[in-house]
Amino acid sequence: MGEQTKAPRHPIVLAHGLLGFDEIHLLGEQLPGIQYWRGITEALAARDIEVITATVPPSGSIEARAEKLAGCIRRKARGKSVNIIA
């Protein structure tokens, strides 16, 4: 983001796509997990942008995944309008 870029008025929701994940551990807890949004949440937060990371199943019907996404947004955004990046 450039220095002149204004922060969005509403929080940003990061929602992974099909077969995505928030964090995955390939060897259990032996190694640090791999984060889907690695570096992005930190970069946005450094600009005072509120970031919500959505948790949805990696697969399933569109309806089921949409319900989970909506529930996650309701819980985490607490009634605020949001910008969704999927």
N, C-alpha and C positions, 0 to 999 in steps of 0.2 A: 504494500500500500504506500502510496506517495505521502509526503508530509502534509499536503493540503487536503487529503481525503477526510471527509467528515464521517464520524461513526454513525451507523444506522440508528434510527430512533427506537427500533424494537430489537429485542434479543434475536440472535441468530441460532436456529436449530440445525445441527448437523445430523443428518439421517443417512446412514449407509444404505447401499443398494442390496440387491439380491446376493445372497451368500456373503454379505458383509458381516462385520463384527465390531464391537467396541474395542475389545482387547482380547488377544488370543495367546494362549500359552502352549507352545509346541512340545515342550518337555516338562510339563507340569510346572512346579514352582522352582525348578532348578535354575532356570534362566529367566531374565526379565521378559515380560509379555511384549507382544508387538501391538502397538496401538494403531487403529485404522486411521485416525485423524492426527497422527504424530506431527507435532510442531504447529499445526494449524490452530488448535485451541489456544496454545500459548501465545502465538503471534497476535491473534485477535484480542485476547485478554490484555496483552501489553498495550493495546490501543484503547483500553477501557471499554471494550465491546463485550456485552454480556453474551456468553456462549452456553447453549444447552446441547448436550450430547444425548441424542435419542437412543433408546435401546429397543430394538425390535428383533423378532426371530429372523435368522438368516434366510429362511425359506418358508413357504406357505402360500396360501391364496392372497390375492391382492386385498380382499376384504379383511382377512385376519391380520395381516401386517399393518393395514391402515388403521384398524381398531387399536392395535398396540401403540402405534405412533401417536394417535390422537390422545390416548390415555396418558402416555408419557409427557406429551406437551401440556395437557391439563395439569398434571401433578407438578411439573417443574416450572412452567411459566406462570402459574398461579393467576390466571385470568388476563395476562398481558397479550397483546397482539405480538406475533412473531414473524420472522423471515425464515423460511425453510430452504436449506441447501441440501439437495439429495443427489 
